[in-house]
């Protein structure tokens, strides 16, 4: 455990940021799963799929702007998601 006051503060800040980042990454995973579930459904509602896909894209881009994800990671996630949806809809 740290003895210096500023080091103790950094530990608390790092923990808070870690929890926030984990929650945000979890919301991205949930959005991706929602898109895939909608694309795999028997009655495919194109509007619902597009809305969910747009939301997943938005969350990825927001994570990049907040420094949670690297821009290439977000780009890869979006690309793979689009590829999977197109494959399921074909």
Biopython code that builds the backbone (N, CA, C, O; Angstrom):
import numpy as np
from Bio.PDB.StructureBuilder import StructureBuilder

atoms = [
    (1, "UNK", "N", (0.839, -1.187, 0.000)),
    (1, "UNK", "CA", (0.000, 0.000, 0.000)),
    (1, "UNK", "C", (0.882, 1.247, 0.000)),
    (1, "UNK", "O", (1.953, 1.270, 0.606)),
    (2, "UNK", "N", (0.413, 2.267, -0.683)),
    (2, "UNK", "CA", (1.172, 3.516, -0.801)),
    (2, "UNK", "C", (1.177, 4.274, 0.522)),
    (2, "UNK", "O", (0.221, 4.226, 1.296)),
    (3, "UNK", "N", (2.280, 4.973, 0.753)),
    (3, "UNK", "CA", (2.403, 5.785, 1.963)),
    (3, "UNK", "C", (2.192, 7.262, 1.677)),
    (3, "UNK", "O", (1.766, 8.013, 2.555)),
    (4, "UNK", "N", (2.484, 7.677, 0.467)),
    (4, "UNK", "CA", (2.410, 9.089, 0.111)),
    (4, "UNK", "C", (0.966, 9.439, -0.260)),
    (4, "UNK", "O", (0.265, 8.662, -0.907)),
    (5, "UNK", "N", (0.546, 10.632, 0.171)),
    (5, "UNK", "CA", (-0.841, 11.037, -0.016)),
    (5, "UNK", "C", (-1.241, 11.069, -1.494)),
    (5, "UNK", "O", (-2.323, 10.602, -1.851)),
    (6, "UNK", "N", (-0.383, 11.611, -2.346)),
    (6, "UNK", "CA", (-0.712, 11.704, -3.775)),
    (6, "UNK", "C", (-0.801, 10.313, -4.414)),
    (6, "UNK", "O", (-1.601, 10.094, -5.324)),
    (7, "UNK", "N", (0.015, 9.386, -3.937)),
    (7, "UNK", "CA", (-0.042, 8.019, -4.456)),
    (7, "UNK", "C", (-1.351, 7.348, -4.050)),
    (7, "UNK", "O", (-1.928, 6.588, -4.828)),
    (8, "UNK", "N", (-1.818, 7.625, -2.839)),
    (8, "UNK", "CA", (-3.101, 7.086, -2.385)),
    (8, "UNK", "C", (-4.233, 7.637, -3.250)),
    (8, "UNK", "O", (-5.158, 6.913, -3.617)),
    (9, "UNK", "N", (-4.145, 8.922, -3.568)),
    (9, "UNK", "CA", (-5.161, 9.538, -4.434)),
    (9, "UNK", "C", (-5.153, 8.894, -5.817)),
    (9, "UNK", "O", (-6.210, 8.638, -6.396)),
    (10, "UNK", "N", (-3.974, 8.637, -6.336)),
    (10, "UNK", "CA", (-3.869, 8.027, -7.673)),
    (10, "UNK", "C", (-4.468, 6.618, -7.687)),
    (10, "UNK", "O", (-5.081, 6.206, -8.672)),
    (11, "UNK", "N", (-4.285, 5.887, -6.586)),
    (11, "UNK", "CA", (-4.867, 4.555, -6.492)),
    (11, "UNK", "C", (-6.391, 4.640, -6.555)),
    (11, "UNK", "O", (-7.032, 3.855, -7.254)),
    (12, "UNK", "N", (-6.968, 5.594, -5.822)),
    (12, "UNK", "CA", (-8.417, 5.769, -5.830)),
    (12, "UNK", "C", (-8.917, 6.192, -7.205)),
    (12, "UNK", "O", (-9.936, 5.694, -7.684)),
    (13, "UNK", "N", (-8.196, 7.112, -7.833)),
    (13, "UNK", "CA", (-8.579, 7.585, -9.160)),
    (13, "UNK", "C", (-8.496, 6.462, -10.177)),
    (13, "UNK", "O", (-9.390, 6.306, -11.008)),
    (14, "UNK", "N", (-7.431, 5.682, -10.115)),
    (14, "UNK", "CA", (-7.252, 4.579, -11.053)),
    (14, "UNK", "C", (-8.361, 3.542, -10.886)),
    (14, "UNK", "O", (-8.861, 3.004, -11.873)),
    (15, "UNK", "N", (-8.741, 3.264, -9.658)),
    (15, "UNK", "CA", (-9.815, 2.303, -9.390)),
    (15, "UNK", "C", (-11.141, 2.808, -9.950)),
    (15, "UNK", "O", (-11.891, 2.051, -10.565)),
    (16, "UNK", "N", (-11.423, 4.088, -9.733)),
    (16, "UNK", "CA", (-12.663, 4.673, -10.235)),
    (16, "UNK", "C", (-12.704, 4.625, -11.767)),
    (16, "UNK", "O", (-13.726, 4.273, -12.356)),
    (17, "UNK", "N", (-11.596, 4.978, -12.400)),
    (17, "UNK", "CA", (-11.528, 4.951, -13.859)),
    (17, "UNK", "C", (-11.661, 3.525, -14.390)),
    (17, "UNK", "O", (-12.319, 3.297, -15.405)),
    (18, "UNK", "N", (-11.037, 2.567, -13.707)),
    (18, "UNK", "CA", (-11.119, 1.167, -14.108)),
    (18, "UNK", "C", (-12.571, 0.691, -14.105)),
    (18, "UNK", "O", (-13.019, 0.051, -15.056)),
    (19, "UNK", "N", (-13.302, 1.005, -13.037)),
    (19, "UNK", "CA", (-14.693, 0.585, -12.934)),
    (19, "UNK", "C", (-15.547, 1.234, -14.020)),
    (19, "UNK", "O", (-16.434, 0.592, -14.583)),
    (20, "UNK", "N", (-15.281, 2.503, -14.313)),
    (20, "UNK", "CA", (-16.027, 3.199, -15.357)),
    (20, "UNK", "C", (-15.734, 2.577, -16.716)),
    (20, "UNK", "O", (-16.645, 2.386, -17.523)),
    (21, "UNK", "N", (-14.469, 2.260, -16.972)),
    (21, "UNK", "CA", (-14.082, 1.673, -18.249)),
    (21, "UNK", "C", (-14.689, 0.286, -18.439)),
    (21, "UNK", "O", (-15.146, -0.052, -19.531)),
    (22, "UNK", "N", (-14.691, -0.511, -17.379)),
    (22, "UNK", "CA", (-15.265, -1.851, -17.455)),
    (22, "UNK", "C", (-16.753, -1.769, -17.763)),
    (22, "UNK", "O", (-17.262, -2.542, -18.575)),
    (23, "UNK", "N", (-17.453, -0.842, -17.124)),
    (23, "UNK", "CA", (-18.886, -0.687, -17.355)),
    (23, "UNK", "C", (-19.153, -0.265, -18.801)),
    (23, "UNK", "O", (-20.094, -0.752, -19.428)),
    (24, "UNK", "N", (-18.333, 0.633, -19.323)),
    (24, "UNK", "CA", (-18.533, 1.112, -20.694)),
    (24, "UNK", "C", (-18.261, 0.002, -21.700)),
    (24, "UNK", "O", (-18.997, -0.156, -22.674)),
    (25, "UNK", "N", (-17.190, -0.774, -21.461)),
    (25, "UNK", "CA", (-16.882, -1.891, -22.360)),
    (25, "UNK", "C", (-17.991, -2.930, -22.321)),
    (25, "UNK", "O", (-18.311, -3.537, -23.343)),
    (26, "UNK", "N", (-18.574, -3.135, -21.158)),
    (26, "UNK", "CA", (-19.666, -4.086, -21.018)),
    (26, "UNK", "C", (-20.884, -3.622, -21.819)),
    (26, "UNK", "O", (-21.570, -4.437, -22.437)),
    (27, "UNK", "N", (-21.150, -2.322, -21.808)),
    (27, "UNK", "CA", (-22.292, -1.807, -22.573)),
    (27, "UNK", "C", (-22.064, -1.975, -24.069)),
    (27, "UNK", "O", (-23.015, -2.194, -24.818)),
    (28, "UNK", "N", (-20.814, -1.877, -24.511)),
    (28, "UNK", "CA", (-20.494, -2.106, -25.922)),
    (28, "UNK", "C", (-20.766, -3.565, -26.287)),
    (28, "UNK", "O", (-21.367, -3.849, -27.323)),
    (29, "UNK", "N", (-20.323, -4.485, -25.435)),
    (29, "UNK", "CA", (-20.549, -5.908, -25.691)),
    (29, "UNK", "C", (-22.043, -6.224, -25.743)),
    (29, "UNK", "O", (-22.486, -7.014, -26.577)),
    (30, "UNK", "N", (-22.817, -5.605, -24.850)),
    (30, "UNK", "CA", (-24.261, -5.823, -24.829)),
    (30, "UNK", "C", (-24.894, -5.323, -26.120)),
    (30, "UNK", "O", (-25.762, -5.988, -26.687)),
    (31, "UNK", "N", (-24.464, -4.154, -26.586)),
    (31, "UNK", "CA", (-25.010, -3.595, -27.825)),
    (31, "UNK", "C", (-24.680, -4.487, -29.019)),
    (31, "UNK", "O", (-25.511, -4.675, -29.907)),
    (32, "UNK", "N", (-23.465, -5.036, -29.038)),
    (32, "UNK", "CA", (-23.063, -5.929, -30.130)),
    (32, "UNK", "C", (-23.913, -7.200, -30.112)),
    (32, "UNK", "O", (-24.364, -7.663, -31.159)),
    (33, "UNK", "N", (-24.128, -7.760, -28.927)),
    (33, "UNK", "CA", (-24.952, -8.963, -28.814)),
    (33, "UNK", "C", (-26.379, -8.698, -29.270)),
    (33, "UNK", "O", (-26.999, -9.547, -29.910)),
    (34, "UNK", "N", (-26.902, -7.513, -28.938)),
    (34, "UNK", "CA", (-28.266, -7.167, -29.326)),
    (34, "UNK", "C", (-28.393, -7.133, -30.845)),
    (34, "UNK", "O", (-29.382, -7.613, -31.399)),
    (35, "UNK", "N", (-27.398, -6.569, -31.512)),
    (35, "UNK", "CA", (-27.410, -6.519, -32.980)),
    (35, "UNK", "C", (-27.406, -7.927, -33.554)),
    (35, "UNK", "O", (-28.179, -8.234, -34.462)),
    (36, "UNK", "N", (-26.538, -8.780, -33.028)),
    (36, "UNK", "CA", (-26.436, -10.142, -33.549)),
    (36, "UNK", "C", (-27.710, -10.945, -33.306)),
    (36, "UNK", "O", (-28.118, -11.734, -34.158)),
    (37, "UNK", "N", (-28.336, -10.752, -32.157)),
    (37, "UNK", "CA", (-29.590, -11.454, -31.856)),
    (37, "UNK", "C", (-30.677, -11.013, -32.826)),
    (37, "UNK", "O", (-31.433, -11.842, -33.331)),
    (38, "UNK", "N", (-30.760, -9.699, -33.092)),
    (38, "UNK", "CA", (-31.760, -9.206, -34.032)),
    (38, "UNK", "C", (-31.508, -9.737, -35.442)),
    (38, "UNK", "O", (-32.449, -10.043, -36.175)),
    (39, "UNK", "N", (-30.236, -9.845, -35.816)),
    (39, "UNK", "CA", (-29.901, -10.330, -37.157)),
    (39, "UNK", "C", (-30.167, -11.825, -37.300)),
    (39, "UNK", "O", (-30.442, -12.298, -38.403)),
    (40, "UNK", "N", (-30.088, -12.573, -36.202)),
    (40, "UNK", "CA", (-30.314, -14.013, -36.253)),
    (40, "UNK", "C", (-31.781, -14.396, -36.121)),
    (40, "UNK", "O", (-32.142, -15.550, -36.349)),
    (41, "UNK", "N", (-32.629, -13.444, -35.756)),
    (41, "UNK", "CA", (-34.046, -13.735, -35.561)),
    (41, "UNK", "C", (-34.689, -14.185, -36.871)),
    (41, "UNK", "O", (-34.228, -13.844, -37.960)),
    (42, "UNK", "N", (-35.765, -14.958, -36.736)),
    (42, "UNK", "CA", (-36.440, -15.472, -37.939)),
    (42, "UNK", "C", (-37.104, -14.346, -38.721)),
    (42, "UNK", "O", (-36.957, -14.264, -39.940)),
    (43, "UNK", "N", (-37.839, -13.473, -38.021)),
    (43, "UNK", "CA", (-38.463, -12.338, -38.700)),
    (43, "UNK", "C", (-37.545, -11.127, -38.547)),
    (43, "UNK", "O", (-37.553, -10.454, -37.517)),
    (44, "UNK", "N", (-36.760, -10.863, -39.577)),
    (44, "UNK", "CA", (-35.738, -9.827, -39.517)),
    (44, "UNK", "C", (-36.363, -8.454, -39.761)),
    (44, "UNK", "O", (-36.879, -8.178, -40.843)),
    (45, "UNK", "N", (-36.309, -7.607, -38.746)),
    (45, "UNK", "CA", (-36.796, -6.236, -38.860)),
    (45, "UNK", "C", (-35.600, -5.344, -39.187)),
    (45, "UNK", "O", (-34.767, -5.065, -38.325)),
    (46, "UNK", "N", (-35.526, -4.902, -40.434)),
    (46, "UNK", "CA", (-34.362, -4.151, -40.897)),
    (46, "UNK", "C", (-34.179, -2.844, -40.127)),
    (46, "UNK", "O", (-33.051, -2.440, -39.843)),
    (47, "UNK", "N", (-35.294, -2.183, -39.788)),
    (47, "UNK", "CA", (-35.194, -0.912, -39.053)),
    (47, "UNK", "C", (-34.597, -1.128, -37.664)),
    (47, "UNK", "O", (-33.762, -0.342, -37.215)),
    (48, "UNK", "N", (-35.024, -2.187, -36.989)),
    (48, "UNK", "CA", (-34.507, -2.482, -35.649)),
    (48, "UNK", "C", (-33.022, -2.838, -35.709)),
    (48, "UNK", "O", (-32.242, -2.429, -34.849)),
    (49, "UNK", "N", (-32.643, -3.596, -36.722)),
    (49, "UNK", "CA", (-31.235, -3.977, -36.871)),
    (49, "UNK", "C", (-30.377, -2.743, -37.122)),
    (49, "UNK", "O", (-29.311, -2.591, -36.526)),
    (50, "UNK", "N", (-30.844, -1.859, -38.007)),
    (50, "UNK", "CA", (-30.085, -0.637, -38.306)),
    (50, "UNK", "C", (-29.969, 0.268, -37.091)),
    (50, "UNK", "O", (-28.922, 0.875, -36.866)),
    (51, "UNK", "N", (-31.041, 0.364, -36.302)),
    (51, "UNK", "CA", (-31.013, 1.196, -35.100)),
    (51, "UNK", "C", (-30.024, 0.632, -34.079)),
    (51, "UNK", "O", (-29.253, 1.376, -33.472)),
    (52, "UNK", "N", (-30.054, -0.682, -33.898)),
    (52, "UNK", "CA", (-29.136, -1.315, -32.944)),
    (52, "UNK", "C", (-27.696, -1.206, -33.421)),
    (52, "UNK", "O", (-26.784, -0.996, -32.622)),
    (53, "UNK", "N", (-27.496, -1.350, -34.733)),
    (53, "UNK", "CA", (-26.149, -1.223, -35.306)),
    (53, "UNK", "C", (-25.625, 0.192, -35.123)),
    (53, "UNK", "O", (-24.458, 0.391, -34.785)),
    (54, "UNK", "N", (-26.485, 1.168, -35.346)),
    (54, "UNK", "CA", (-26.114, 2.568, -35.167)),
    (54, "UNK", "C", (-25.729, 2.853, -33.712)),
    (54, "UNK", "O", (-24.778, 3.588, -33.445)),
    (55, "UNK", "N", (-26.478, 2.263, -32.778)),
    (55, "UNK", "CA", (-26.178, 2.444, -31.356)),
    (55, "UNK", "C", (-24.827, 1.821, -30.999)),
    (55, "UNK", "O", (-24.054, 2.402, -30.237)),
    (56, "UNK", "N", (-24.549, 0.652, -31.544)),
    (56, "UNK", "CA", (-23.266, -0.014, -31.278)),
    (56, "UNK", "C", (-22.110, 0.831, -31.833)),
    (56, "UNK", "O", (-21.078, 0.984, -31.180)),
    (57, "UNK", "N", (-22.292, 1.374, -33.033)),
    (57, "UNK", "CA", (-21.276, 2.246, -33.634)),
    (57, "UNK", "C", (-21.041, 3.469, -32.749)),
    (57, "UNK", "O", (-19.904, 3.875, -32.506)),
    (58, "UNK", "N", (-22.149, 4.044, -32.274)),
    (58, "UNK", "CA", (-22.063, 5.249, -31.449)),
    (58, "UNK", "C", (-21.276, 4.976, -30.166)),
    (58, "UNK", "O", (-20.431, 5.776, -29.765)),
    (59, "UNK", "N", (-21.559, 3.847, -29.533)),
    (59, "UNK", "CA", (-20.855, 3.503, -28.298)),
    (59, "UNK", "C", (-19.361, 3.289, -28.548)),
    (59, "UNK", "O", (-18.531, 3.707, -27.741)),
    (60, "UNK", "N", (-19.018, 2.640, -29.662)),
    (60, "UNK", "CA", (-17.604, 2.430, -29.997)),
    (60, "UNK", "C", (-16.894, 3.757, -30.213)),
    (60, "UNK", "O", (-15.788, 3.971, -29.716)),
    (61, "UNK", "N", (-17.542, 4.649, -30.963)),
    (61, "UNK", "CA", (-16.929, 5.950, -31.227)),
    (61, "UNK", "C", (-16.784, 6.776, -29.958)),
    (61, "UNK", "O", (-15.796, 7.488, -29.780)),
    (62, "UNK", "N", (-17.780, 6.677, -29.075)),
    (62, "UNK", "CA", (-17.717, 7.413, -27.810)),
    (62, "UNK", "C", (-16.588, 6.872, -26.931)),
    (62, "UNK", "O", (-15.914, 7.635, -26.240)),
    (63, "UNK", "N", (-16.387, 5.558, -26.961)),
    (63, "UNK", "CA", (-15.307, 4.950, -26.178)),
    (63, "UNK", "C", (-13.951, 5.437, -26.670)),
    (63, "UNK", "O", (-13.035, 5.638, -25.872)),
    (64, "UNK", "N", (-13.820, 5.629, -27.979)),
    (64, "UNK", "CA", (-12.560, 6.145, -28.534)),
    (64, "UNK", "C", (-12.345, 7.575, -28.055)),
    (64, "UNK", "O", (-11.239, 7.930, -27.649)),
    (65, "UNK", "N", (-13.380, 8.392, -28.097)),
    (65, "UNK", "CA", (-13.229, 9.792, -27.709)),
    (65, "UNK", "C", (-12.923, 9.946, -26.221)),
    (65, "UNK", "O", (-12.280, 10.913, -25.813)),
    (66, "UNK", "N", (-13.384, 8.990, -25.409)),
    (66, "UNK", "CA", (-13.109, 9.034, -23.972)),
    (66, "UNK", "C", (-11.795, 8.354, -23.598)),
    (66, "UNK", "O", (-11.369, 8.405, -22.444)),
    (67, "UNK", "N", (-11.150, 7.711, -24.588)),
    (67, "UNK", "CA", (-9.875, 7.061, -24.317)),
    (67, "UNK", "C", (-10.017, 5.667, -23.734)),
    (67, "UNK", "O", (-9.056, 5.124, -23.190)),
    (68, "UNK", "N", (-11.196, 5.083, -23.837)),
    (68, "UNK", "CA", (-11.425, 3.747, -23.294)),
    (68, "UNK", "C", (-10.937, 2.687, -24.273)),
    (68, "UNK", "O", (-10.346, 1.684, -23.873)),
    (69, "UNK", "N", (-11.192, 2.918, -25.564)),
    (69, "UNK", "CA", (-10.736, 2.015, -26.610)),
    (69, "UNK", "C", (-9.788, 2.750, -27.548)),
    (69, "UNK", "O", (-9.901, 3.960, -27.742)),
    (70, "UNK", "N", (-8.859, 2.008, -28.124)),
    (70, "UNK", "CA", (-8.000, 2.553, -29.173)),
    (70, "UNK", "C", (-8.820, 2.667, -30.441)),
    (70, "UNK", "O", (-9.739, 1.876, -30.654)),
    (71, "UNK", "N", (-8.507, 3.636, -31.288)),
    (71, "UNK", "CA", (-9.326, 3.854, -32.490)),
    (71, "UNK", "C", (-9.329, 2.642, -33.408)),
    (71, "UNK", "O", (-10.347, 2.347, -34.035)),
    (72, "UNK", "N", (-8.204, 1.931, -33.500)),
    (72, "UNK", "CA", (-8.158, 0.748, -34.360)),
    (72, "UNK", "C", (-8.987, -0.395, -33.783)),
    (72, "UNK", "O", (-9.571, -1.178, -34.531)),
    (73, "UNK", "N", (-9.040, -0.493, -32.469)),
    (73, "UNK", "CA", (-9.854, -1.520, -31.819)),
    (73, "UNK", "C", (-11.326, -1.286, -32.116)),
    (73, "UNK", "O", (-12.057, -2.218, -32.454)),
    (74, "UNK", "N", (-11.755, -0.042, -31.987)),
    (74, "UNK", "CA", (-13.149, 0.286, -32.270)),
    (74, "UNK", "C", (-13.472, 0.038, -33.735)),
    (74, "UNK", "O", (-14.540, -0.475, -34.068)),
    (75, "UNK", "N", (-12.547, 0.404, -34.601)),
    (75, "UNK", "CA", (-12.748, 0.197, -36.032)),
    (75, "UNK", "C", (-12.865, -1.290, -36.347)),
    (75, "UNK", "O", (-13.703, -1.693, -37.152)),
    (76, "UNK", "N", (-12.025, -2.103, -35.713)),
    (76, "UNK", "CA", (-12.070, -3.552, -35.921)),
    (76, "UNK", "C", (-13.391, -4.134, -35.431)),
    (76, "UNK", "O", (-13.984, -4.982, -36.098)),
    (77, "UNK", "N", (-13.851, -3.682, -34.271)),
    (77, "UNK", "CA", (-15.122, -4.167, -33.731)),
    (77, "UNK", "C", (-16.274, -3.832, -34.673)),
    (77, "UNK", "O", (-17.124, -4.677, -34.952)),
    (78, "UNK", "N", (-16.296, -2.594, -35.160)),
    (78, "UNK", "CA", (-17.369, -2.172, -36.062)),
    (78, "UNK", "C", (-17.320, -2.956, -37.371)),
    (78, "UNK", "O", (-18.357, -3.350, -37.904)),
    (79, "UNK", "N", (-16.130, -3.174, -37.875)),
    (79, "UNK", "CA", (-15.972, -3.904, -39.131)),
    (79, "UNK", "C", (-16.452, -5.338, -38.991)),
    (79, "UNK", "O", (-17.190, -5.835, -39.842)),
    (80, "UNK", "N", (-16.038, -6.005, -37.925)),
    (80, "UNK", "CA", (-16.434, -7.391, -37.707)),
    (80, "UNK", "C", (-17.943, -7.514, -37.486)),
    (80, "UNK", "O", (-18.574, -8.468, -37.943)),
    (81, "UNK", "N", (-18.505, -6.542, -36.783)),
    (81, "UNK", "CA", (-19.936, -6.567, -36.535)),
    (81, "UNK", "C", (-20.710, -6.405, -37.848)),
    (81, "UNK", "O", (-21.675, -7.127, -38.098)),
    (82, "UNK", "N", (-20.289, -5.469, -38.671)),
    (82, "UNK", "CA", (-20.944, -5.244, -39.955)),
    (82, "UNK", "C", (-20.838, -6.479, -40.842)),
    (82, "UNK", "O", (-21.798, -6.868, -41.507)),
    (83, "UNK", "N", (-19.657, -7.084, -40.840)),
    (83, "UNK", "CA", (-19.423, -8.284, -41.640)),
    (83, "UNK", "C", (-20.347, -9.415, -41.180)),
    (83, "UNK", "O", (-20.916, -10.121, -42.012)),
    (84, "UNK", "N", (-20.498, -9.592, -39.881)),
    (84, "UNK", "CA", (-21.340, -10.643, -39.337)),
    (84, "UNK", "C", (-22.799, -10.407, -39.672)),
    (84, "UNK", "O", (-23.520, -11.338, -40.033)),
    (85, "UNK", "N", (-23.238, -9.152, -39.551)),
    (85, "UNK", "CA", (-24.635, -8.829, -39.852)),
    (85, "UNK", "C", (-24.925, -9.062, -41.328)),
    (85, "UNK", "O", (-25.955, -9.639, -41.676)),
    (86, "UNK", "N", (-24.037, -8.623, -42.185)),
    (86, "UNK", "CA", (-24.230, -8.819, -43.627)),
    (86, "UNK", "C", (-24.280, -10.306, -43.983)),
    (86, "UNK", "O", (-25.038, -10.716, -44.862)),
    (87, "UNK", "N", (-23.481, -11.095, -43.303)),
    (87, "UNK", "CA", (-23.470, -12.535, -43.556)),
    (87, "UNK", "C", (-24.794, -13.178, -43.119)),
    (87, "UNK", "O", (-25.320, -14.062, -43.795)),
    (88, "UNK", "N", (-25.321, -12.717, -41.980)),
    (88, "UNK", "CA", (-26.581, -13.264, -41.476)),
    (88, "UNK", "C", (-27.777, -12.819, -42.320)),
    (88, "UNK", "O", (-28.750, -13.560, -42.460)),
    (89, "UNK", "N", (-27.704, -11.619, -42.876)),
    (89, "UNK", "CA", (-28.814, -11.108, -43.658)),
    (89, "UNK", "C", (-28.812, -11.610, -45.107)),
    (89, "UNK", "O", (-29.826, -11.531, -45.800)),
    (90, "UNK", "N", (-27.662, -12.125, -45.553)),
    (90, "UNK", "CA", (-27.562, -12.581, -46.951)),
    (90, "UNK", "C", (-28.295, -13.881, -47.179)),
    (90, "UNK", "O", (-28.307, -14.395, -48.298)),
]
sb = StructureBuilder()
sb.init_structure("model")
sb.init_model(0)
sb.init_chain("A")
sb.init_seg("    ")
for serial, (resi, resn, name, xyz) in enumerate(atoms, 1):
    if name == "N":
        sb.init_residue(resn, " ", resi, " ")
    sb.init_atom(name, np.array(xyz, "f"), 0.0, 1.0, " ", f" {name:<3s}", serial, name[0])
structure = sb.get_structure()
